């Protein structure tokens, strides 16, 4: 009795290819769930604008705004014991490029802020390390912005 090895290899290749295709589609579906979509962004904007109080956004010029201080409505999620906070701010009156994402940590004291808009592209970023706020760009800023978008996509 002879075994047809080429047929066996084709079956293994097909099985491997099918498994890889399934894995890739599962990863893509999970990434889509974690993406900050336009629908999720709209829900966050509505939730934030429904907040009763306002929050000042100081040093707004470092993010490219023409005013030094702006009024926003904001929501924040954090853990005081762990020493971190994430924030989502909408400049009022609402404008397309008036969305600010930030995260802060108490250990060491610092925060990062990212200006974006309804297009969800990073327009400007800044970070404060121990009291010195400065413009921030490059891969590290891009990665931090992506992490903030991922955080807020799960929150919705």
GIVEN-V836324 format. One record per backbone hydrogen bond with DSSP energy under -0.5 kcal/mol. NH is the residue of the N-H (numbers start at 0). CO is the residue of the C=O. Records with the same first field share a line. If there is no record, write none. Layout:
NH = CO + CO
This chain:
4 = 2
7 = 3
8 = 4
9 = 5
10 = 6
11 = 7
12 = 8
13 = 9
14 = 10
15 = 11
16 = 12
17 = 13
18 = 14
19 = 15
20 = 16
21 = 17
22 = 18
23 = 19
24 = 20
25 = 21
26 = 22
27 = 23
28 = 24
29 = 25
30 = 26
31 = 27
32 = 28
33 = 29
34 = 30 + 31
36 = 34
40 = 36
41 = 37
42 = 38
43 = 39
44 = 40
45 = 41
46 = 42
47 = 43
48 = 44
49 = 45
50 = 47
54 = 71
56 = 69
57 = 55
59 = 67
61 = 58
62 = 59
63 = 60
64 = 59
69 = 56
71 = 54
72 = 89
74 = 87
76 = 85
78 = 83
82 = 78
83 = 78
84 = 103
85 = 76
86 = 101
87 = 74
88 = 99
89 = 72
90 = 97
91 = 70
97 = 94
98 = 115
99 = 88
100 = 113
101 = 86
102 = 111
103 = 84
104 = 109
105 = 82
106 = 107
108 = 105
109 = 104
110 = 127
111 = 102
112 = 125
113 = 100
114 = 123
115 = 98
117 = 95
119 = 116
122 = 114
123 = 114
125 = 112
126 = 133
127 = 110
128 = 126 + 131
129 = 108 + 127
131 = 128
132 = 130
133 = 126
135 = 124
141 = 137
142 = 138
143 = 139
144 = 140
145 = 141
146 = 142
147 = 143
148 = 144
149 = 145
150 = 146
151 = 147
152 = 148
153 = 149
154 = 150
155 = 151
